[in-house]
Amino acid sequence: MSAELQLCLNCGNSYNRCMAVFDDKQEELEHYETMMGVPRGRLAVTMDTITDAMALVGQHGVYCQSQRWPGKPVMDIRIIMKSLTDAKELIQSVMEELKKD
């Protein structure tokens, strides 16, 4: 059964529509889904969300400096930034694949 047809056990709505992100990002989703189609539009909003998270982590990294390597963020901040960067690259590759179709 596809994700669109699955029902949420809590509210009875379709599974995707039960998630708060669809309410929080409704305007952005509508904008990008109209411009790019549903899959690529949702990925675009995901990219924006990850970019926002990266900015916040980067700001935190300014205040949490490594004692071993002055001027660099602590290790956990660097690991989080690497993971977010990797996630963005993967999403970009999916968007490019979808664009070909």
Biopython code that builds the backbone (N, CA, C, O; Angstrom):
import numpy as np
from Bio.PDB.StructureBuilder import StructureBuilder

atoms = [
    (1, "MET", "N", (0.848, -1.176, 0.000)),
    (1, "MET", "CA", (0.000, 0.000, 0.000)),
    (1, "MET", "C", (0.893, 1.239, 0.000)),
    (1, "MET", "O", (1.869, 1.292, 0.748)),
    (2, "SER", "N", (0.574, 2.233, -0.826)),
    (2, "SER", "CA", (1.402, 3.429, -0.897)),
    (2, "SER", "C", (1.229, 4.276, 0.357)),
    (2, "SER", "O", (0.233, 4.164, 1.071)),
    (3, "ALA", "N", (2.232, 5.133, 0.609)),
    (3, "ALA", "CA", (2.186, 5.999, 1.797)),
    (3, "ALA", "C", (0.983, 6.930, 1.755)),
    (3, "ALA", "O", (0.421, 7.268, 2.797)),
    (4, "GLU", "N", (0.581, 7.352, 0.540)),
    (4, "GLU", "CA", (-0.548, 8.271, 0.427)),
    (4, "GLU", "C", (-1.856, 7.632, 0.887)),
    (4, "GLU", "O", (-2.749, 8.325, 1.375)),
    (5, "LEU", "N", (-1.973, 6.319, 0.734)),
    (5, "LEU", "CA", (-3.223, 5.652, 1.057)),
    (5, "LEU", "C", (-3.277, 5.130, 2.494)),
    (5, "LEU", "O", (-4.351, 4.775, 2.980)),
    (6, "GLN", "N", (-2.146, 5.080, 3.170)),
    (6, "GLN", "CA", (-2.131, 4.609, 4.543)),
    (6, "GLN", "C", (-2.804, 5.634, 5.442)),
    (6, "GLN", "O", (-2.640, 6.840, 5.257)),
    (7, "LEU", "N", (-3.563, 5.146, 6.414)),
    (7, "LEU", "CA", (-4.245, 6.046, 7.338)),
    (7, "LEU", "C", (-3.485, 6.116, 8.650)),
    (7, "LEU", "O", (-2.947, 5.118, 9.130)),
    (8, "CYS", "N", (-3.451, 7.301, 9.217)),
    (8, "CYS", "CA", (-2.825, 7.516, 10.512)),
    (8, "CYS", "C", (-3.706, 6.893, 11.584)),
    (8, "CYS", "O", (-4.923, 7.080, 11.577)),
    (9, "LEU", "N", (-3.104, 6.162, 12.493)),
    (9, "LEU", "CA", (-3.867, 5.520, 13.560)),
    (9, "LEU", "C", (-4.386, 6.531, 14.578)),
    (9, "LEU", "O", (-5.370, 6.267, 15.269)),
    (10, "ASN", "N", (-3.727, 7.690, 14.676)),
    (10, "ASN", "CA", (-4.136, 8.695, 15.653)),
    (10, "ASN", "C", (-5.337, 9.524, 15.203)),
    (10, "ASN", "O", (-6.238, 9.791, 15.998)),
    (11, "CYS", "N", (-5.357, 9.932, 13.930)),
    (11, "CYS", "CA", (-6.397, 10.862, 13.503)),
    (11, "CYS", "C", (-7.258, 10.359, 12.354)),
    (11, "CYS", "O", (-8.288, 10.962, 12.056)),
    (12, "GLY", "N", (-6.865, 9.273, 11.704)),
    (12, "GLY", "CA", (-7.656, 8.724, 10.611)),
    (12, "GLY", "C", (-7.421, 9.390, 9.267)),
    (12, "GLY", "O", (-7.983, 8.948, 8.265)),
    (13, "ASN", "N", (-6.594, 10.457, 9.212)),
    (13, "ASN", "CA", (-6.278, 11.118, 7.945)),
    (13, "ASN", "C", (-5.266, 10.276, 7.185)),
    (13, "ASN", "O", (-4.688, 9.337, 7.731)),
    (14, "SER", "N", (-5.056, 10.625, 5.903)),
    (14, "SER", "CA", (-3.995, 9.932, 5.183)),
    (14, "SER", "C", (-2.694, 10.191, 5.940)),
    (14, "SER", "O", (-2.507, 11.269, 6.505)),
    (15, "TYR", "N", (-1.817, 9.232, 5.951)),
    (15, "TYR", "CA", (-0.623, 9.254, 6.786)),
    (15, "TYR", "C", (0.190, 10.532, 6.594)),
    (15, "TYR", "O", (0.572, 11.167, 7.577)),
    (16, "ASN", "N", (0.462, 10.923, 5.337)),
    (16, "ASN", "CA", (1.276, 12.120, 5.087)),
    (16, "ASN", "C", (0.615, 13.375, 5.620)),
    (16, "ASN", "O", (1.310, 14.262, 6.115)),
    (17, "ARG", "N", (-0.692, 13.480, 5.537)),
    (17, "ARG", "CA", (-1.387, 14.694, 5.944)),
    (17, "ARG", "C", (-1.526, 14.812, 7.460)),
    (17, "ARG", "O", (-1.922, 15.866, 7.957)),
    (18, "CYS", "N", (-1.216, 13.773, 8.186)),
    (18, "CYS", "CA", (-1.285, 13.811, 9.645)),
    (18, "CYS", "C", (-0.028, 14.474, 10.225)),
    (18, "CYS", "O", (-0.036, 14.933, 11.367)),
    (19, "MET", "N", (1.027, 14.519, 9.451)),
    (19, "MET", "CA", (2.295, 15.054, 9.931)),
    (19, "MET", "C", (2.229, 16.575, 10.028)),
    (19, "MET", "O", (1.730, 17.238, 9.119)),
    (20, "ALA", "N", (2.722, 17.114, 11.109)),
    (20, "ALA", "CA", (2.656, 18.550, 11.375)),
    (20, "ALA", "C", (3.395, 19.374, 10.327)),
    (20, "ALA", "O", (3.035, 20.527, 10.087)),
    (21, "VAL", "N", (4.405, 18.813, 9.709)),
    (21, "VAL", "CA", (5.175, 19.567, 8.727)),
    (21, "VAL", "C", (4.294, 20.037, 7.573)),
    (21, "VAL", "O", (4.562, 21.088, 6.992)),
    (22, "PHE", "N", (3.262, 19.294, 7.233)),
    (22, "PHE", "CA", (2.384, 19.696, 6.139)),
    (22, "PHE", "C", (1.555, 20.924, 6.512)),
    (22, "PHE", "O", (1.136, 21.684, 5.638)),
    (23, "ASP", "N", (1.324, 21.114, 7.794)),
    (23, "ASP", "CA", (0.650, 22.330, 8.254)),
    (23, "ASP", "C", (1.649, 23.475, 8.385)),
    (23, "ASP", "O", (1.384, 24.592, 7.940)),
    (24, "ASP", "N", (2.794, 23.194, 8.995)),
    (24, "ASP", "CA", (3.807, 24.216, 9.230)),
    (24, "ASP", "C", (4.355, 24.805, 7.931)),
    (24, "ASP", "O", (4.623, 26.005, 7.860)),
    (25, "LYS", "N", (4.518, 23.996, 6.936)),
    (25, "LYS", "CA", (5.153, 24.415, 5.680)),
    (25, "LYS", "C", (4.151, 24.483, 4.520)),
    (25, "LYS", "O", (4.548, 24.388, 3.359)),
    (26, "GLN", "N", (2.868, 24.646, 4.821)),
    (26, "GLN", "CA", (1.816, 24.571, 3.810)),
    (26, "GLN", "C", (2.050, 25.527, 2.636)),
    (26, "GLN", "O", (1.962, 25.117, 1.479)),
    (27, "GLU", "N", (2.344, 26.786, 2.924)),
    (27, "GLU", "CA", (2.528, 27.766, 1.846)),
    (27, "GLU", "C", (3.723, 27.425, 0.972)),
    (27, "GLU", "O", (3.642, 27.467, -0.256)),
    (28, "GLU", "N", (4.839, 27.084, 1.620)),
    (28, "GLU", "CA", (6.037, 26.710, 0.865)),
    (28, "GLU", "C", (5.771, 25.480, 0.010)),
    (28, "GLU", "O", (6.137, 25.439, -1.165)),
    (29, "LEU", "N", (5.128, 24.474, 0.607)),
    (29, "LEU", "CA", (4.827, 23.252, -0.132)),
    (29, "LEU", "C", (3.954, 23.541, -1.342)),
    (29, "LEU", "O", (4.235, 23.056, -2.438)),
    (30, "GLU", "N", (2.912, 24.315, -1.160)),
    (30, "GLU", "CA", (2.026, 24.644, -2.271)),
    (30, "GLU", "C", (2.793, 25.360, -3.378)),
    (30, "GLU", "O", (2.619, 25.063, -4.560)),
    (31, "HIS", "N", (3.645, 26.305, -2.982)),
    (31, "HIS", "CA", (4.424, 27.069, -3.957)),
    (31, "HIS", "C", (5.338, 26.150, -4.780)),
    (31, "HIS", "O", (5.288, 26.151, -6.010)),
    (32, "TYR", "N", (6.172, 25.367, -4.085)),
    (32, "TYR", "CA", (7.137, 24.520, -4.782)),
    (32, "TYR", "C", (6.475, 23.342, -5.496)),
    (32, "TYR", "O", (6.921, 22.959, -6.578)),
    (33, "GLU", "N", (5.427, 22.763, -4.921)),
    (33, "GLU", "CA", (4.736, 21.662, -5.586)),
    (33, "GLU", "C", (4.091, 22.141, -6.875)),
    (33, "GLU", "O", (4.051, 21.395, -7.854)),
    (34, "THR", "N", (3.583, 23.368, -6.899)),
    (34, "THR", "CA", (2.988, 23.930, -8.113)),
    (34, "THR", "C", (4.062, 24.160, -9.170)),
    (34, "THR", "O", (3.854, 23.866, -10.347)),
    (35, "MET", "N", (5.211, 24.686, -8.751)),
    (35, "MET", "CA", (6.299, 24.979, -9.690)),
    (35, "MET", "C", (6.989, 23.730, -10.214)),
    (35, "MET", "O", (7.324, 23.651, -11.396)),
    (36, "MET", "N", (7.206, 22.738, -9.326)),
    (36, "MET", "CA", (8.094, 21.627, -9.658)),
    (36, "MET", "C", (7.423, 20.264, -9.670)),
    (36, "MET", "O", (8.052, 19.276, -10.050)),
    (37, "GLY", "N", (6.178, 20.188, -9.269)),
    (37, "GLY", "CA", (5.534, 18.890, -9.082)),
    (37, "GLY", "C", (5.678, 18.472, -7.633)),
    (37, "GLY", "O", (6.512, 19.005, -6.901)),
    (38, "VAL", "N", (4.863, 17.519, -7.225)),
    (38, "VAL", "CA", (4.823, 17.135, -5.809)),
    (38, "VAL", "C", (6.157, 16.585, -5.301)),
    (38, "VAL", "O", (6.668, 17.103, -4.308)),
    (39, "PRO", "N", (6.751, 15.557, -5.934)),
    (39, "PRO", "CA", (7.990, 15.014, -5.351)),
    (39, "PRO", "C", (9.128, 16.025, -5.276)),
    (39, "PRO", "O", (9.764, 16.175, -4.233)),
    (40, "ARG", "N", (9.384, 16.723, -6.391)),
    (40, "ARG", "CA", (10.483, 17.688, -6.398)),
    (40, "ARG", "C", (10.171, 18.889, -5.517)),
    (40, "ARG", "O", (11.079, 19.451, -4.903)),
    (41, "GLY", "N", (8.913, 19.292, -5.443)),
    (41, "GLY", "CA", (8.525, 20.400, -4.578)),
    (41, "GLY", "C", (8.770, 20.079, -3.119)),
    (41, "GLY", "O", (9.286, 20.908, -2.369)),
    (42, "ARG", "N", (8.397, 18.877, -2.719)),
    (42, "ARG", "CA", (8.638, 18.475, -1.330)),
    (42, "ARG", "C", (10.121, 18.371, -1.025)),
    (42, "ARG", "O", (10.564, 18.728, 0.067)),
    (43, "LEU", "N", (10.885, 17.886, -1.987)),
    (43, "LEU", "CA", (12.337, 17.833, -1.791)),
    (43, "LEU", "C", (12.928, 19.235, -1.692)),
    (43, "LEU", "O", (13.863, 19.456, -0.922)),
    (44, "ALA", "N", (12.401, 20.180, -2.454)),
    (44, "ALA", "CA", (12.891, 21.562, -2.383)),
    (44, "ALA", "C", (12.631, 22.159, -1.003)),
    (44, "ALA", "O", (13.489, 22.844, -0.448)),
    (45, "VAL", "N", (11.452, 21.900, -0.453)),
    (45, "VAL", "CA", (11.139, 22.392, 0.890)),
    (45, "VAL", "C", (12.042, 21.696, 1.912)),
    (45, "VAL", "O", (12.485, 22.314, 2.880)),
    (46, "THR", "N", (12.308, 20.422, 1.692)),
    (46, "THR", "CA", (13.225, 19.687, 2.569)),
    (46, "THR", "C", (14.615, 20.312, 2.534)),
    (46, "THR", "O", (15.262, 20.455, 3.572)),
    (47, "MET", "N", (15.076, 20.686, 1.335)),
    (47, "MET", "CA", (16.388, 21.337, 1.198)),
    (47, "MET", "C", (16.415, 22.656, 1.971)),
    (47, "MET", "O", (17.391, 22.958, 2.657)),
    (48, "ASP", "N", (15.346, 23.432, 1.859)),
    (48, "ASP", "CA", (15.279, 24.698, 2.596)),
    (48, "ASP", "C", (15.320, 24.456, 4.102)),
    (48, "ASP", "O", (15.980, 25.191, 4.838)),
    (49, "THR", "N", (14.619, 23.435, 4.552)),
    (49, "THR", "CA", (14.589, 23.118, 5.985)),
    (49, "THR", "C", (15.963, 22.692, 6.479)),
    (49, "THR", "O", (16.394, 23.102, 7.557)),
    (50, "ILE", "N", (16.647, 21.875, 5.698)),
    (50, "ILE", "CA", (18.002, 21.445, 6.066)),
    (50, "ILE", "C", (18.950, 22.636, 6.059)),
    (50, "ILE", "O", (19.814, 22.743, 6.929)),
    (51, "THR", "N", (18.800, 23.525, 5.093)),
    (51, "THR", "CA", (19.644, 24.724, 5.037)),
    (51, "THR", "C", (19.436, 25.588, 6.273)),
    (51, "THR", "O", (20.396, 26.115, 6.835)),
    (52, "ASP", "N", (18.186, 25.735, 6.698)),
    (52, "ASP", "CA", (17.901, 26.486, 7.929)),
    (52, "ASP", "C", (18.565, 25.820, 9.139)),
    (52, "ASP", "O", (19.140, 26.497, 9.992)),
    (53, "ALA", "N", (18.480, 24.492, 9.201)),
    (53, "ALA", "CA", (19.110, 23.760, 10.310)),
    (53, "ALA", "C", (20.621, 23.948, 10.283)),
    (53, "ALA", "O", (21.253, 24.088, 11.330)),
    (54, "MET", "N", (21.193, 23.950, 9.096)),
    (54, "MET", "CA", (22.643, 24.154, 8.980)),
    (54, "MET", "C", (23.050, 25.539, 9.476)),
    (54, "MET", "O", (24.090, 25.693, 10.118)),
    (55, "ALA", "N", (22.233, 26.537, 9.179)),
    (55, "ALA", "CA", (22.535, 27.898, 9.647)),
    (55, "ALA", "C", (22.508, 27.954, 11.173)),
    (55, "ALA", "O", (23.374, 28.573, 11.791)),
    (56, "LEU", "N", (21.522, 27.311, 11.769)),
    (56, "LEU", "CA", (21.426, 27.304, 13.234)),
    (56, "LEU", "C", (22.591, 26.551, 13.873)),
    (56, "LEU", "O", (23.153, 26.998, 14.872)),
    (57, "VAL", "N", (22.945, 25.419, 13.297)),
    (57, "VAL", "CA", (24.076, 24.644, 13.822)),
    (57, "VAL", "C", (25.362, 25.444, 13.648)),
    (57, "VAL", "O", (26.223, 25.439, 14.527)),
    (58, "GLY", "N", (25.493, 26.130, 12.518)),
    (58, "GLY", "CA", (26.676, 26.958, 12.285)),
    (58, "GLY", "C", (26.808, 28.072, 13.307)),
    (58, "GLY", "O", (27.904, 28.355, 13.791)),
    (59, "GLN", "N", (25.683, 28.704, 13.634)),
    (59, "GLN", "CA", (25.705, 29.746, 14.667)),
    (59, "GLN", "C", (26.122, 29.154, 16.011)),
    (59, "GLN", "O", (26.899, 29.755, 16.752)),
    (60, "HIS", "N", (25.600, 27.980, 16.310)),
    (60, "HIS", "CA", (25.958, 27.327, 17.568)),
    (60, "HIS", "C", (27.449, 26.985, 17.581)),
    (60, "HIS", "O", (28.102, 27.068, 18.620)),
    (61, "GLY", "N", (27.972, 26.606, 16.432)),
    (61, "GLY", "CA", (29.383, 26.265, 16.330)),
    (61, "GLY", "C", (30.316, 27.421, 16.624)),
    (61, "GLY", "O", (31.455, 27.212, 17.040)),
    (62, "VAL", "N", (29.840, 28.647, 16.411)),
    (62, "VAL", "CA", (30.655, 29.830, 16.714)),
    (62, "VAL", "C", (30.919, 29.916, 18.216)),
    (62, "VAL", "O", (31.996, 30.332, 18.644)),
    (63, "TYR", "N", (29.934, 29.523, 19.001)),
    (63, "TYR", "CA", (30.057, 29.625, 20.458)),
    (63, "TYR", "C", (30.632, 28.373, 21.106)),
    (63, "TYR", "O", (31.113, 28.437, 22.238)),
    (64, "CYS", "N", (30.595, 27.259, 20.429)),
    (64, "CYS", "CA", (31.108, 25.997, 20.974)),
    (64, "CYS", "C", (32.388, 25.633, 20.237)),
    (64, "CYS", "O", (32.391, 24.776, 19.352)),
    (65, "GLN", "N", (33.462, 26.290, 20.611)),
    (65, "GLN", "CA", (34.747, 26.081, 19.952)),
    (65, "GLN", "C", (35.508, 24.920, 20.601)),
    (65, "GLN", "O", (35.428, 24.696, 21.809)),
    (66, "SER", "N", (36.231, 24.208, 19.778)),
    (66, "SER", "CA", (37.060, 23.102, 20.247)),
    (66, "SER", "C", (38.250, 23.652, 21.027)),
    (66, "SER", "O", (38.875, 24.632, 20.624)),
    (67, "GLN", "N", (38.547, 23.009, 22.141)),
    (67, "GLN", "CA", (39.730, 23.413, 22.902)),
    (67, "GLN", "C", (40.999, 22.849, 22.272)),
    (67, "GLN", "O", (42.083, 23.416, 22.410)),
    (68, "ARG", "N", (40.845, 21.715, 21.575)),
    (68, "ARG", "CA", (41.999, 21.106, 20.913)),
    (68, "ARG", "C", (42.390, 21.873, 19.659)),
    (68, "ARG", "O", (43.574, 22.030, 19.361)),
    (69, "TRP", "N", (41.372, 22.358, 18.912)),
    (69, "TRP", "CA", (41.598, 23.072, 17.663)),
    (69, "TRP", "C", (40.882, 24.418, 17.730)),
    (69, "TRP", "O", (39.755, 24.542, 17.251)),
    (70, "PRO", "N", (41.515, 25.414, 18.310)),
    (70, "PRO", "CA", (40.884, 26.733, 18.406)),
    (70, "PRO", "C", (40.452, 27.241, 17.026)),
    (70, "PRO", "O", (41.161, 27.077, 16.034)),
    (71, "GLY", "N", (39.288, 27.852, 16.994)),
    (71, "GLY", "CA", (38.756, 28.363, 15.741)),
    (71, "GLY", "C", (37.876, 27.373, 15.000)),
    (71, "GLY", "O", (37.249, 27.724, 14.000)),
    (72, "LYS", "N", (37.823, 26.127, 15.486)),
    (72, "LYS", "CA", (36.957, 25.121, 14.876)),
    (72, "LYS", "C", (35.863, 24.733, 15.861)),
    (72, "LYS", "O", (36.081, 24.734, 17.072)),
    (73, "PRO", "N", (34.686, 24.402, 15.339)),
    (73, "PRO", "CA", (33.608, 23.964, 16.236)),
    (73, "PRO", "C", (33.950, 22.619, 16.887)),
    (73, "PRO", "O", (34.801, 21.876, 16.399)),
    (74, "VAL", "N", (33.274, 22.328, 17.985)),
    (74, "VAL", "CA", (33.486, 21.041, 18.651)),
    (74, "VAL", "C", (33.095, 19.916, 17.702)),
    (74, "VAL", "O", (32.378, 20.132, 16.724)),
    (75, "MET", "N", (33.575, 18.716, 18.005)),
    (75, "MET", "CA", (33.419, 17.572, 17.111)),
    (75, "MET", "C", (31.958, 17.259, 16.790)),
    (75, "MET", "O", (31.640, 16.959, 15.639)),
    (76, "ASP", "N", (31.063, 17.320, 17.775)),
    (76, "ASP", "CA", (29.672, 16.959, 17.494)),
    (76, "ASP", "C", (29.034, 17.933, 16.507)),
    (76, "ASP", "O", (28.214, 17.529, 15.683)),
    (77, "ILE", "N", (29.401, 19.205, 16.582)),
    (77, "ILE", "CA", (28.889, 20.196, 15.636)),
    (77, "ILE", "C", (29.398, 19.873, 14.228)),
    (77, "ILE", "O", (28.647, 19.950, 13.257)),
    (78, "ARG", "N", (30.668, 19.514, 14.130)),
    (78, "ARG", "CA", (31.224, 19.165, 12.812)),
    (78, "ARG", "C", (30.553, 17.920, 12.243)),
    (78, "ARG", "O", (30.312, 17.842, 11.038)),
    (79, "ILE", "N", (30.252, 16.953, 13.093)),
    (79, "ILE", "CA", (29.587, 15.729, 12.633)),
    (79, "ILE", "C", (28.168, 16.039, 12.153)),
    (79, "ILE", "O", (27.728, 15.525, 11.125)),
    (80, "ILE", "N", (27.465, 16.875, 12.898)),
    (80, "ILE", "CA", (26.102, 17.264, 12.498)),
    (80, "ILE", "C", (26.140, 17.998, 11.162)),
    (80, "ILE", "O", (25.332, 17.708, 10.280)),
    (81, "MET", "N", (27.061, 18.940, 10.999)),
    (81, "MET", "CA", (27.162, 19.676, 9.740)),
    (81, "MET", "C", (27.492, 18.747, 8.578)),
    (81, "MET", "O", (26.956, 18.912, 7.483)),
    (82, "LYS", "N", (28.358, 17.786, 8.803)),
    (82, "LYS", "CA", (28.705, 16.810, 7.755)),
    (82, "LYS", "C", (27.473, 15.999, 7.372)),
    (82, "LYS", "O", (27.224, 15.776, 6.187)),
    (83, "SER", "N", (26.706, 15.560, 8.351)),
    (83, "SER", "CA", (25.502, 14.779, 8.078)),
    (83, "SER", "C", (24.475, 15.601, 7.305)),
    (83, "SER", "O", (23.862, 15.096, 6.364)),
    (84, "LEU", "N", (24.282, 16.846, 7.688)),
    (84, "LEU", "CA", (23.336, 17.711, 6.982)),
    (84, "LEU", "C", (23.805, 17.991, 5.551)),
    (84, "LEU", "O", (22.999, 18.004, 4.621)),
    (85, "THR", "N", (25.094, 18.213, 5.383)),
    (85, "THR", "CA", (25.642, 18.445, 4.049)),
    (85, "THR", "C", (25.458, 17.207, 3.174)),
    (85, "THR", "O", (25.076, 17.320, 2.009)),
    (86, "ASP", "N", (25.728, 16.031, 3.730)),
    (86, "ASP", "CA", (25.534, 14.785, 2.992)),
    (86, "ASP", "C", (24.071, 14.593, 2.602)),
    (86, "ASP", "O", (23.766, 14.174, 1.485)),
    (87, "ALA", "N", (23.167, 14.905, 3.538)),
    (87, "ALA", "CA", (21.726, 14.769, 3.256)),
    (87, "ALA", "C", (21.326, 15.690, 2.111)),
    (87, "ALA", "O", (20.562, 15.285, 1.235)),
    (88, "LYS", "N", (21.832, 16.928, 2.103)),
    (88, "LYS", "CA", (21.516, 17.858, 1.021)),
    (88, "LYS", "C", (22.020, 17.333, -0.321)),
    (88, "LYS", "O", (21.323, 17.440, -1.329)),
    (89, "GLU", "N", (23.218, 16.771, -0.338)),
    (89, "GLU", "CA", (23.763, 16.233, -1.585)),
    (89, "GLU", "C", (22.903, 15.085, -2.102)),
    (89, "GLU", "O", (22.647, 14.993, -3.302)),
    (90, "LEU", "N", (22.461, 14.217, -1.210)),
    (90, "LEU", "CA", (21.603, 13.105, -1.615)),
    (90, "LEU", "C", (20.268, 13.615, -2.166)),
    (90, "LEU", "O", (19.780, 13.119, -3.181)),
    (91, "ILE", "N", (19.689, 14.597, -1.495)),
    (91, "ILE", "CA", (18.418, 15.157, -1.958)),
    (91, "ILE", "C", (18.606, 15.816, -3.325)),
    (91, "ILE", "O", (17.759, 15.666, -4.206)),
    (92, "GLN", "N", (19.700, 16.539, -3.503)),
    (92, "GLN", "CA", (19.963, 17.167, -4.793)),
    (92, "GLN", "C", (20.080, 16.125, -5.894)),
    (92, "GLN", "O", (19.597, 16.340, -7.006)),
    (93, "SER", "N", (20.717, 14.998, -5.595)),
    (93, "SER", "CA", (20.853, 13.955, -6.612)),
    (93, "SER", "C", (19.494, 13.352, -6.969)),
    (93, "SER", "O", (19.244, 13.032, -8.131)),
    (94, "VAL", "N", (18.619, 13.197, -5.980)),
    (94, "VAL", "CA", (17.268, 12.688, -6.253)),
    (94, "VAL", "C", (16.492, 13.691, -7.099)),
    (94, "VAL", "O", (15.787, 13.308, -8.033)),
    (95, "MET", "N", (16.621, 14.970, -6.773)),
    (95, "MET", "CA", (15.923, 16.004, -7.554)),
    (95, "MET", "C", (16.387, 15.999, -9.008)),
    (95, "MET", "O", (15.578, 16.161, -9.922)),
    (96, "GLU", "N", (17.684, 15.814, -9.220)),
    (96, "GLU", "CA", (18.194, 15.752, -10.590)),
    (96, "GLU", "C", (17.663, 14.518, -11.331)),
    (96, "GLU", "O", (17.321, 14.602, -12.510)),
    (97, "GLU", "N", (17.595, 13.394, -10.650)),
    (97, "GLU", "CA", (17.041, 12.187, -11.258)),
    (97, "GLU", "C", (15.576, 12.367, -11.620)),
    (97, "GLU", "O", (15.142, 11.952, -12.695)),
    (98, "LEU", "N", (14.812, 12.985, -10.724)),
    (98, "LEU", "CA", (13.391, 13.233, -10.990)),
    (98, "LEU", "C", (13.214, 14.216, -12.149)),
    (98, "LEU", "O", (12.261, 14.113, -12.921)),
    (99, "LYS", "N", (14.130, 15.157, -12.260)),
    (99, "LYS", "CA", (14.055, 16.151, -13.334)),
    (99, "LYS", "C", (14.219, 15.477, -14.701)),
    (99, "LYS", "O", (13.607, 15.901, -15.681)),
    (100, "LYS", "N", (15.044, 14.430, -14.763)),
    (100, "LYS", "CA", (15.266, 13.707, -16.022)),
    (100, "LYS", "C", (13.975, 13.045, -16.509)),
    (100, "LYS", "O", (13.721, 12.959, -17.710)),
    (101, "ASP", "N", (13.168, 12.580, -15.557)),
    (101, "ASP", "CA", (11.923, 11.861, -15.929)),
    (101, "ASP", "C", (10.889, 12.777, -16.375)),
    (101, "ASP", "O", (9.790, 12.345, -16.723)),
]
sb = StructureBuilder()
sb.init_structure("model")
sb.init_model(0)
sb.init_chain("A")
sb.init_seg("    ")
for serial, (resi, resn, name, xyz) in enumerate(atoms, 1):
    if name == "N":
        sb.init_residue(resn, " ", resi, " ")
    sb.init_atom(name, np.array(xyz, "f"), 0.0, 1.0, " ", f" {name:<3s}", serial, name[0])
structure = sb.get_structure()
